[in-house]
Amino acid sequence: MKRSSELRAEGLGPAAIAVILLLGTAVSVLLSLNLRRQQELEIDAQTDSRASALARLGISEIDRLYADLQRRGAFWAELAATDPAAVRVEVFMEENPAVIAVAYPPLMKEVAASQEAREILERWQAQELAPDTIVGPTTLSDGRSVMGANLRISYLGGEQRAILAVYEPAQRLRSLFAEAASGFGFALSANGQLVLSHDSASPDADLAAFAKTVAIDPRIGEPWALTVWPLPAAVPESYRQGPIVALASGLLASVLIAMALHLGALAWRRSKILSAANAALERQIDDTERGKGELEELSAALAARVAARTAELNETIADLETFNYSVSHDLRSPLAAIINFSAIFSEDYAGRLDDTQKEYLQRIMTSASSAVGMMDALLSYSHSGRTELRRVELDVERLVREVVGEASAAWPTRPCDVKVGTLPNAFADETILRFIFANLISNACKFAKTSESAKVEIGGQIEATEIVYFVRDEGIGFDPRFAAKLFRPFERLHRANEYEGQGVGLAIVARMVRRHGGRVWAQGAVDKGATFYFTIPTLDGEKHGTREI
């Protein structure tokens, strides 16, 4: 705490830092105001230019409409009485949808797009307008604004007449203005009434100062008023954020300058503190080196303990496998004697035994045979963990077809329709893979529904770094809640008197698949069949698997 106080005392004082910040703030404010003014002038110039361009476009388009009406009116007036001028007028109105009603010379016949347009035309005709007079605007029932143009025409013979047309300015100008006014809003008024607007009828409050009003002065009639203003999307983001960024940048620069001066004043004092810190660090490094030696000794002791425990575990596993093997062999002879003597006793004393005694003998032989089967299964399960893997490139489809053929020959009384699909080749032990498919196919055929012949489908596909094979049947299935029990030794989901077997086949399958570094699982439902899946890693994915269990 004392050293920290000394550092602050020898740096810049609060007054000096405050002066630097105030100067920086003043400069930043001036810069931001100047930037805002420049941007306002640029936006104002762009708006003025766009308003002038739209005004010229509006004058040109309105004058062109008036000239077209005068030229067509003169042409229609000169037509013979037999010529269907009304048809020509209708064609003209289709070509110029802005014109919705026309009274043409010489008899001022009327053609109108709607009854409402005809009524407006007749009302303006009744006013006996002078030639080259523009009236309106007036609003239709659907909200559209229309105007009337009573235009002077001349034709052969020197006689002058007029043509009266009702037209919609918005229809004539909307698409042209919308395209030319990209990024700008506009409002067009005639005789003080709005006839066309884009976006909104008025600018946003923060952009109202940039609005420009110019006159559209066609050659006939009073001038129209066109107001143009920039839309928010057309205003550069720098207009809104630029001054703020400039002000913030100035303040940041002021802070950085003040900090640089302050830190410069403190640099020489910090060098002394760093020297002391380096000395303390060197002492700490020495302490760390001594601790490192102790840590290495502890690591070596721990490694020795792990190696000893691993050796004990391997020895225990070997003892368990030897015990399983010995039990399976040592118990086989007494059980075989029980079976044989029970059979001899049953044959030799069949006449002296009643039905209950015969049933007892049969139960003795059945139980002993079941025990022999369980020991054989236990022995097979033990062997499955000791068999050496000999992996080769296998044609799995050929192997499966051979297994299916062998199964059909082994169970001629068990009809089973097996469909073999596409099976990718695998890098695996042929004997083990043959056992896996044989067991799964045998189970699929064995657990068929009693009223139907077994139907089995076999297939596979490559997914990422492993090959997924499946065996699917349409048999009795199983309750999916107990799917995990399928791959445990001697776990059965069906009663032993209904289906033969000891309940160890799938456990052996799971063990062999895991030795290949693969996975095994099952899906199914009661009376809806079952599907058993297992995977074999590809050559690229083999290193991710587990060779032993």
C-alpha positions as CSV (number, residue, x, y, z in Angstrom):
1,M,0.0,0.0,0.0
2,K,2.9,2.4,0.7
3,R,4.6,1.8,-2.6
4,S,1.3,2.3,-4.4
5,S,0.7,5.7,-2.7
6,E,4.2,6.8,-3.7
7,L,3.6,6.0,-7.3
8,R,0.4,8.0,-7.4
9,A,2.0,11.0,-5.8
10,E,4.9,11.2,-8.3
11,G,2.5,10.9,-11.4
12,L,0.3,13.6,-12.9
13,G,-2.0,15.3,-10.4
14,P,-5.8,15.3,-10.7
15,A,-5.8,18.9,-11.9
16,A,-3.5,18.2,-14.8
17,I,-5.5,15.1,-15.9
18,A,-8.7,17.2,-15.7
19,V,-7.3,19.9,-17.9
20,I,-6.2,17.4,-20.5
21,L,-9.6,15.8,-20.5
22,L,-11.4,19.1,-20.9
23,L,-9.2,20.2,-23.8
24,G,-9.8,16.8,-25.5
25,T,-13.5,17.1,-25.0
26,A,-13.6,20.6,-26.5
27,V,-11.7,19.6,-29.6
28,S,-14.0,16.5,-29.9
29,V,-17.2,18.6,-29.7
30,L,-15.9,21.0,-32.4
31,L,-14.9,18.1,-34.7
32,S,-18.3,16.4,-34.2
33,L,-20.2,19.6,-35.0
34,N,-18.1,20.3,-38.1
35,L,-18.7,16.7,-39.3
36,R,-22.5,17.0,-38.7
37,R,-22.6,20.3,-40.7
38,Q,-20.7,18.8,-43.6
39,Q,-23.1,15.8,-43.7
40,E,-26.2,18.1,-43.5
41,L,-24.9,20.1,-46.5
42,E,-24.3,16.9,-48.5
43,I,-27.8,15.5,-47.6
44,D,-29.4,18.9,-48.5
45,A,-27.7,19.0,-51.8
46,Q,-28.7,15.4,-52.7
47,T,-32.3,16.2,-51.7
48,D,-32.4,19.3,-53.8
49,S,-31.0,17.5,-56.8
50,R,-33.5,14.7,-56.5
51,A,-36.4,17.1,-56.2
52,S,-35.3,18.9,-59.3
53,A,-35.0,15.7,-61.2
54,L,-38.5,14.5,-60.1
55,A,-40.0,17.9,-61.1
56,R,-38.5,17.7,-64.6
57,L,-39.8,14.1,-64.9
58,G,-43.3,15.1,-63.7
59,I,-43.5,18.1,-66.1
60,S,-42.4,15.9,-69.0
61,E,-44.9,13.2,-68.2
62,I,-47.9,15.5,-67.6
63,D,-47.2,17.5,-70.8
64,R,-46.8,14.3,-72.8
65,L,-50.2,13.1,-71.5
66,Y,-51.8,16.5,-72.5
67,A,-50.2,16.5,-75.9
68,D,-51.2,12.9,-76.5
69,L,-54.9,13.8,-75.6
70,Q,-54.8,16.8,-78.0
71,R,-53.4,14.8,-80.8
72,R,-55.8,11.9,-80.4
73,G,-58.7,14.3,-80.0
74,A,-57.9,16.0,-83.3
75,F,-57.7,12.7,-85.0
76,W,-61.0,11.4,-83.6
77,A,-62.8,14.7,-84.6
78,E,-61.8,14.2,-88.2
79,L,-63.1,10.7,-88.5
80,A,-66.1,10.0,-90.6
81,A,-69.4,9.5,-89.0
82,T,-69.3,5.8,-89.9
83,D,-66.0,5.2,-88.2
84,P,-66.4,3.7,-84.7
85,A,-64.4,6.4,-82.8
86,A,-65.6,5.1,-79.5
87,V,-63.7,1.9,-80.0
88,R,-60.5,3.9,-80.7
89,V,-61.1,5.9,-77.5
90,E,-61.4,2.7,-75.5
91,V,-58.2,1.3,-77.0
92,F,-56.5,4.6,-76.0
93,M,-57.8,4.3,-72.4
94,E,-56.5,0.7,-72.2
95,E,-53.1,1.9,-73.4
96,N,-53.2,4.8,-70.9
97,P,-54.8,3.4,-67.7
98,A,-54.4,6.8,-66.0
99,V,-57.2,8.1,-68.2
100,I,-60.6,6.9,-66.8
101,A,-63.1,9.0,-68.8
102,V,-63.1,11.0,-72.1
103,A,-65.6,13.3,-73.9
104,Y,-64.3,13.7,-77.4
105,P,-65.3,16.0,-80.3
106,P,-67.0,16.8,-82.5
107,L,-70.2,15.7,-80.6
108,M,-68.5,15.3,-77.2
109,K,-69.5,11.7,-76.9
110,E,-68.5,10.1,-73.6
111,V,-66.4,7.0,-72.9
112,A,-65.8,6.1,-69.2
113,A,-64.2,3.2,-67.3
114,S,-66.8,3.3,-64.6
115,Q,-70.1,4.9,-63.8
116,E,-68.5,7.1,-61.1
117,A,-66.0,8.4,-63.7
118,R,-68.8,9.1,-66.1
119,E,-70.7,11.1,-63.5
120,I,-67.6,13.3,-62.7
121,L,-67.1,13.8,-66.5
122,E,-70.7,14.9,-66.9
123,R,-70.4,17.3,-63.9
124,W,-67.3,19.0,-65.3
125,Q,-69.0,19.1,-68.8
126,A,-71.9,20.9,-67.3
127,Q,-69.5,23.7,-66.0
128,E,-68.7,24.6,-69.6
129,L,-65.0,24.9,-68.9
130,A,-62.9,27.2,-71.0
131,P,-60.3,25.5,-73.3
132,D,-57.0,24.6,-71.7
133,T,-58.5,24.5,-68.2
134,I,-57.4,22.0,-65.5
135,V,-59.9,21.2,-62.8
136,G,-59.7,19.2,-59.6
137,P,-58.5,17.2,-57.9
138,T,-61.5,15.3,-56.6
139,T,-61.6,12.1,-54.7
140,L,-63.3,8.9,-55.9
141,S,-65.2,6.6,-53.5
142,D,-62.1,4.3,-53.3
143,G,-59.9,7.2,-52.2
144,R,-58.1,7.8,-55.5
145,S,-57.6,11.4,-56.6
146,V,-58.6,12.4,-60.2
147,M,-58.3,15.6,-62.2
148,G,-59.9,17.0,-65.3
149,A,-58.2,18.4,-68.4
150,N,-60.3,20.4,-70.9
151,L,-57.7,20.8,-73.8
152,R,-58.0,22.8,-76.9
153,I,-57.6,20.9,-80.2
154,S,-57.3,22.0,-83.8
155,Y,-58.0,19.9,-86.9
156,L,-58.5,20.3,-90.6
157,G,-60.7,23.2,-91.6
158,G,-59.2,25.4,-88.9
159,E,-62.1,24.8,-86.5
160,Q,-61.0,24.6,-82.9
161,R,-62.7,22.4,-80.3
162,A,-61.8,20.9,-76.9
163,I,-61.5,17.4,-75.5
164,L,-62.3,16.8,-71.9
165,A,-60.5,13.9,-70.0
166,V,-60.6,12.6,-66.5
167,Y,-57.3,11.2,-65.4
168,E,-55.6,9.9,-62.3
169,P,-52.2,11.6,-61.7
170,A,-51.0,8.9,-59.3
171,Q,-51.5,6.1,-61.9
172,R,-49.5,8.1,-64.4
173,L,-46.6,9.1,-62.2
174,R,-46.4,6.5,-59.4
175,S,-44.1,4.0,-61.0
176,L,-41.8,6.7,-62.6
177,F,-41.5,8.6,-59.3
178,A,-40.9,5.5,-57.2
179,E,-38.1,4.4,-59.5
180,A,-36.5,7.8,-59.8
181,A,-36.9,8.7,-56.1
182,S,-35.0,5.7,-54.7
183,G,-34.0,6.5,-51.2
184,F,-36.3,9.5,-51.0
185,G,-39.9,10.1,-50.0
186,F,-42.2,12.5,-51.9
187,A,-45.6,14.1,-51.8
188,L,-47.3,15.6,-54.9
189,S,-50.2,18.1,-54.4
190,A,-52.4,19.9,-56.9
191,N,-54.5,22.9,-55.8
192,G,-53.5,22.2,-52.2
193,Q,-54.8,18.6,-52.3
194,L,-52.5,15.5,-52.0
195,V,-52.7,13.4,-55.2
196,L,-49.6,11.1,-54.8
197,S,-47.2,10.1,-52.0
198,H,-44.5,7.6,-51.5
199,D,-43.6,6.0,-48.2
200,S,-45.5,8.4,-46.0
201,A,-47.1,11.8,-46.7
202,S,-44.6,13.6,-44.5
203,P,-40.9,13.1,-43.5
204,D,-39.7,11.8,-40.2
205,A,-39.3,14.5,-37.5
206,D,-35.5,14.3,-37.5
207,L,-35.3,14.6,-41.3
208,A,-38.0,17.3,-41.8
209,A,-35.3,20.0,-42.1
210,F,-34.1,18.4,-45.3
211,A,-37.5,18.5,-47.1
212,K,-37.5,20.4,-50.4
213,T,-40.6,21.7,-52.1
214,V,-40.4,22.5,-55.9
215,A,-43.0,23.4,-58.5
216,I,-44.1,21.1,-61.2
217,D,-45.3,23.7,-63.8
218,P,-46.9,22.0,-66.8
219,R,-47.6,24.1,-69.9
220,I,-51.3,24.0,-69.2
221,G,-52.9,24.7,-65.8
222,E,-51.6,25.9,-62.5
223,P,-48.3,24.6,-61.0
224,W,-48.3,21.6,-58.8
225,A,-46.3,21.3,-55.5
226,L,-43.8,18.5,-55.1
227,T,-42.2,17.9,-51.7
228,V,-39.1,15.6,-51.5
229,W,-37.2,14.4,-48.4
230,P,-34.6,11.7,-47.6
231,L,-35.8,8.4,-46.2
232,P,-34.0,7.0,-43.1
233,A,-32.6,4.1,-45.1
234,A,-30.9,6.6,-47.5
235,V,-29.3,8.7,-44.8
236,P,-25.7,7.4,-44.1
237,E,-25.3,5.8,-40.7
238,S,-22.4,8.1,-40.1
239,Y,-24.9,11.1,-40.0
240,R,-26.4,9.7,-36.8
241,Q,-23.4,7.9,-35.4
242,G,-20.6,10.0,-36.8
243,P,-20.6,12.9,-34.4
244,I,-21.0,10.5,-31.5
245,V,-18.1,8.4,-32.7
246,A,-16.0,11.5,-33.2
247,L,-16.8,12.8,-29.7
248,A,-16.1,9.4,-28.2
249,S,-12.9,9.1,-30.2
250,G,-11.7,12.5,-28.9
251,L,-12.5,11.6,-25.3
252,L,-10.8,8.3,-25.7
253,A,-7.7,10.0,-27.2
254,S,-7.7,12.5,-24.3
255,V,-7.9,9.6,-21.8
256,L,-5.1,7.8,-23.6
257,I,-2.9,10.9,-23.7
258,A,-3.5,11.5,-20.0
259,M,-2.7,7.9,-19.2
260,A,0.4,7.9,-21.3
261,L,1.8,11.0,-19.5
262,H,0.8,9.6,-16.1
263,L,2.4,6.2,-16.8
264,G,5.5,7.8,-18.2
265,A,6.0,9.6,-14.9
266,L,5.7,6.4,-13.1
267,A,7.9,4.3,-15.3
268,W,11.2,4.8,-13.4
269,R,9.5,3.9,-10.1
270,R,8.1,0.7,-11.5
271,S,11.5,-0.4,-12.7
272,K,12.6,-0.7,-9.1
273,I,9.5,-2.7,-8.2
274,L,10.1,-5.0,-11.1
275,S,13.7,-5.6,-10.0
276,A,12.5,-6.6,-6.6
277,A,9.8,-8.8,-8.1
278,N,12.4,-10.5,-10.3
279,A,14.5,-11.4,-7.3
280,A,11.4,-12.8,-5.6
281,L,10.6,-14.8,-8.7
282,E,14.1,-16.3,-8.8
283,R,13.7,-17.5,-5.2
284,Q,10.3,-18.9,-6.2
285,I,11.8,-20.8,-9.1
286,D,14.4,-22.3,-6.8
287,D,11.6,-23.5,-4.5
288,T,9.7,-24.9,-7.5
289,E,12.7,-26.9,-8.7
290,R,13.0,-28.5,-5.3
291,G,9.3,-29.3,-5.3
292,K,9.6,-30.7,-8.9
293,G,12.0,-33.4,-7.6
294,E,9.6,-34.4,-4.9
295,L,6.7,-34.5,-7.4
296,E,8.8,-36.8,-9.7
297,E,9.4,-39.1,-6.7
298,L,5.7,-39.2,-5.9
299,S,4.8,-39.9,-9.6
300,A,7.3,-42.8,-9.8
301,A,5.8,-44.3,-6.6
302,L,2.3,-43.9,-8.0
303,A,3.3,-45.6,-11.3
304,A,4.8,-48.5,-9.3
305,R,1.6,-48.9,-7.3
306,V,-0.5,-48.8,-10.5
307,A,1.7,-51.4,-12.2
308,A,1.4,-53.7,-9.1
309,R,-2.4,-53.3,-9.0
310,T,-2.6,-54.0,-12.7
311,A,-0.6,-57.2,-12.3
312,E,-2.9,-58.2,-9.4
313,L,-6.0,-57.6,-11.6
314,N,-4.6,-59.5,-14.5
315,E,-3.7,-62.4,-12.2
316,T,-7.2,-62.3,-10.7
317,I,-8.7,-62.4,-14.2
318,A,-6.5,-65.4,-15.1
319,D,-7.5,-67.2,-11.9
320,L,-11.2,-66.6,-12.6
321,E,-10.9,-68.0,-16.2
322,T,-9.0,-71.0,-14.8
323,F,-11.7,-71.5,-12.2
324,N,-14.4,-71.4,-14.8
325,Y,-12.6,-73.8,-17.0
326,S,-11.8,-76.2,-14.1
327,V,-15.4,-76.1,-12.8
328,S,-16.8,-76.8,-16.2
329,H,-14.5,-79.9,-16.6
330,D,-14.5,-81.2,-13.0
331,L,-18.3,-81.1,-12.7
332,R,-18.9,-82.8,-16.0
333,S,-18.0,-86.3,-14.9
334,P,-20.2,-86.4,-11.7
335,L,-23.2,-85.0,-13.7
336,A,-22.6,-87.5,-16.5
337,A,-22.7,-90.3,-13.9
338,I,-25.9,-89.0,-12.5
339,I,-27.5,-88.9,-16.0
340,N,-26.2,-92.4,-17.0
341,F,-27.1,-94.1,-13.7
342,S,-30.6,-92.5,-13.7
343,A,-31.1,-93.8,-17.3
344,I,-30.0,-97.3,-16.3
345,F,-32.1,-97.3,-13.2
346,S,-35.1,-96.1,-15.3
347,E,-34.6,-98.9,-17.8
348,D,-33.9,-101.7,-15.5
349,Y,-36.5,-101.0,-12.9
350,A,-39.2,-99.5,-15.2
351,G,-41.7,-102.2,-14.2
352,R,-41.3,-101.6,-10.5
353,L,-41.6,-97.8,-10.6
354,D,-44.9,-96.0,-10.5
355,D,-45.5,-92.8,-12.5
356,T,-44.4,-90.4,-9.7
357,Q,-41.1,-92.2,-9.3
358,K,-40.5,-92.2,-13.1
359,E,-41.3,-88.5,-13.2
360,Y,-38.7,-87.9,-10.4
361,L,-36.1,-89.8,-12.4
362,Q,-36.9,-87.8,-15.5
363,R,-36.5,-84.5,-13.5
364,I,-33.1,-85.7,-12.2
365,M,-31.9,-86.4,-15.7
366,T,-33.3,-83.2,-17.1
367,S,-31.8,-81.1,-14.4
368,A,-28.4,-82.8,-14.8
369,S,-28.5,-82.3,-18.6
370,S,-29.4,-78.6,-18.1
371,A,-26.4,-78.3,-15.7
372,V,-24.1,-79.9,-18.3
373,G,-25.5,-77.4,-20.9
374,M,-24.9,-74.5,-18.6
375,M,-21.3,-75.6,-18.0
376,D,-20.7,-75.9,-21.7
377,A,-22.1,-72.4,-22.2
378,L,-19.9,-71.1,-19.3
379,L,-16.9,-72.8,-20.9
380,S,-17.8,-71.2,-24.3
381,Y,-18.1,-67.8,-22.7
382,S,-14.7,-68.3,-21.0
383,H,-13.1,-69.4,-24.3
384,S,-14.6,-66.3,-26.1
385,G,-12.3,-64.0,-24.0
386,R,-9.1,-65.9,-24.7
387,T,-9.4,-66.6,-28.4
388,E,-6.7,-64.7,-30.4
389,L,-8.1,-62.4,-33.0
390,R,-6.8,-63.0,-36.6
391,R,-8.2,-60.1,-38.6
392,V,-8.3,-60.4,-42.4
393,E,-10.3,-58.7,-45.2
394,L,-13.6,-60.6,-45.3
395,D,-16.3,-60.9,-48.0
396,V,-19.1,-60.7,-45.5
397,E,-21.9,-61.3,-47.9
398,R,-20.3,-64.6,-49.0
399,L,-19.7,-65.5,-45.3
400,V,-23.4,-64.8,-44.4
401,R,-24.7,-66.8,-47.3
402,E,-22.6,-69.8,-46.2
403,V,-24.0,-69.4,-42.6
404,V,-27.5,-69.3,-43.9
405,G,-26.9,-72.5,-46.0
406,E,-25.4,-74.3,-43.0
407,A,-28.4,-73.2,-40.8
408,S,-30.9,-74.5,-43.4
409,A,-29.2,-77.9,-43.5
410,A,-28.9,-78.1,-39.7
411,W,-32.6,-77.3,-39.1
412,P,-34.6,-78.9,-42.0
413,T,-37.8,-78.9,-39.8
414,R,-37.6,-75.2,-39.0
415,P,-38.7,-73.2,-42.0
416,C,-36.9,-69.8,-42.2
417,D,-37.0,-67.4,-45.1
418,V,-33.7,-65.4,-44.9
419,K,-33.2,-62.4,-47.2
420,V,-29.6,-61.3,-47.5
421,G,-29.1,-57.6,-48.5
422,T,-26.0,-55.7,-49.3
423,L,-23.2,-56.3,-46.8
424,P,-20.0,-54.3,-46.9
425,N,-16.7,-56.1,-46.5
426,A,-15.0,-56.0,-43.1
427,F,-11.6,-56.4,-41.5
428,A,-12.3,-59.0,-38.8
429,D,-11.7,-62.5,-37.5
430,E,-13.6,-64.8,-39.9
431,T,-14.3,-67.5,-37.3
432,I,-15.7,-65.0,-34.7
433,L,-17.7,-63.1,-37.3
434,R,-19.2,-66.4,-38.6
435,F,-20.2,-67.3,-35.0
436,I,-21.8,-63.9,-34.5
437,F,-24.0,-64.1,-37.6
438,A,-24.8,-67.8,-36.9
439,N,-26.0,-67.0,-33.4
440,L,-28.1,-64.0,-34.5
441,I,-29.6,-65.8,-37.5
442,S,-30.3,-68.9,-35.3
443,N,-32.1,-66.7,-32.7
444,A,-34.1,-64.9,-35.4
445,C,-35.4,-68.2,-36.8
446,K,-35.9,-69.8,-33.3
447,F,-38.0,-67.0,-31.9
448,A,-40.5,-66.9,-34.8
449,K,-44.2,-66.7,-34.1
450,T,-45.7,-70.2,-33.8
451,S,-48.4,-69.4,-36.4
452,E,-46.1,-68.1,-39.0
453,S,-42.9,-69.2,-40.8
454,A,-39.8,-67.2,-39.8
455,K,-38.8,-64.3,-41.9
456,V,-35.3,-62.8,-41.4
457,E,-33.6,-59.8,-43.1
458,I,-29.8,-59.2,-43.0
459,G,-28.1,-56.0,-44.1
460,G,-25.5,-53.4,-43.4
461,Q,-24.0,-50.1,-44.3
462,I,-20.9,-47.9,-43.7
463,E,-21.4,-45.1,-41.3
464,A,-18.4,-42.7,-40.5
465,T,-15.6,-44.9,-39.1
466,E,-17.6,-48.1,-38.6
467,I,-19.7,-50.7,-40.5
468,V,-23.2,-51.3,-39.0
469,Y,-24.7,-54.8,-39.6
470,F,-28.2,-55.9,-38.6
471,V,-30.3,-59.0,-38.4
472,R,-34.1,-58.3,-38.3
473,D,-36.9,-60.8,-37.7
474,E,-40.7,-60.6,-37.5
475,G,-40.9,-62.9,-34.5
476,I,-42.2,-62.7,-31.0
477,G,-39.9,-59.7,-30.1
478,F,-39.2,-58.6,-26.6
479,D,-40.1,-55.9,-24.0
480,P,-37.7,-53.0,-24.8
481,R,-37.5,-52.2,-21.1
482,F,-35.4,-55.3,-20.6
483,A,-33.2,-54.9,-23.8
484,A,-30.0,-54.5,-21.7
485,K,-30.5,-58.0,-20.1
486,L,-30.3,-59.7,-23.5
487,F,-26.5,-59.5,-23.5
488,R,-25.9,-60.7,-20.0
489,P,-24.8,-64.3,-19.4
490,F,-27.8,-66.6,-18.4
491,E,-30.3,-63.8,-18.6
492,R,-33.5,-65.0,-20.4
493,L,-36.6,-63.0,-21.3
494,H,-38.6,-66.1,-22.2
495,R,-39.2,-69.3,-20.3
496,A,-36.7,-72.2,-20.8
497,N,-39.4,-74.7,-21.6
498,E,-40.7,-72.6,-24.5
499,Y,-37.4,-72.0,-26.3
500,E,-34.2,-74.0,-26.1
501,G,-30.8,-72.6,-25.1
502,Q,-28.9,-71.5,-22.0
503,G,-29.1,-67.7,-22.4
504,V,-25.4,-67.2,-23.0
505,G,-25.2,-66.9,-26.8
506,L,-25.9,-63.1,-27.0
507,A,-23.4,-62.5,-24.2
508,I,-20.7,-64.2,-26.2
509,V,-21.8,-62.2,-29.3
510,A,-21.5,-59.0,-27.3
511,R,-18.1,-60.0,-26.0
512,M,-16.7,-60.8,-29.4
513,V,-18.0,-57.6,-31.0
514,R,-16.4,-55.6,-28.2
515,R,-13.1,-57.4,-28.8
516,H,-13.3,-56.1,-32.4
517,G,-13.7,-52.5,-31.0
518,G,-17.4,-52.5,-32.0
519,R,-20.8,-51.9,-30.4
520,V,-23.9,-54.2,-30.1
521,W,-27.5,-53.3,-29.3
522,A,-31.1,-54.4,-29.9
523,Q,-34.4,-52.9,-30.7
524,G,-37.8,-54.6,-30.6
525,A,-41.3,-54.8,-29.2
526,V,-43.5,-57.6,-28.0
527,D,-45.1,-59.5,-31.0
528,K,-43.5,-57.0,-33.4
529,G,-40.2,-58.6,-34.1
530,A,-36.7,-57.6,-33.1
531,T,-33.6,-56.1,-34.8
532,F,-30.0,-56.8,-33.5
533,Y,-27.2,-54.4,-34.5
534,F,-23.5,-54.7,-34.2
535,T,-20.6,-52.7,-35.6
536,I,-17.1,-53.4,-36.8
537,P,-14.7,-50.5,-37.1
538,T,-13.3,-49.7,-40.5
539,L,-9.5,-49.7,-41.0
540,D,-9.4,-45.9,-40.4
541,G,-11.6,-46.1,-37.3
542,E,-10.0,-49.3,-35.8
543,K,-7.7,-47.4,-33.4
544,H,-10.8,-45.9,-31.7
545,G,-12.1,-49.3,-30.7
546,T,-11.3,-51.6,-27.8
547,R,-9.6,-54.9,-28.7
548,E,-10.2,-56.6,-25.4
549,I,-13.0,-56.6,-22.8
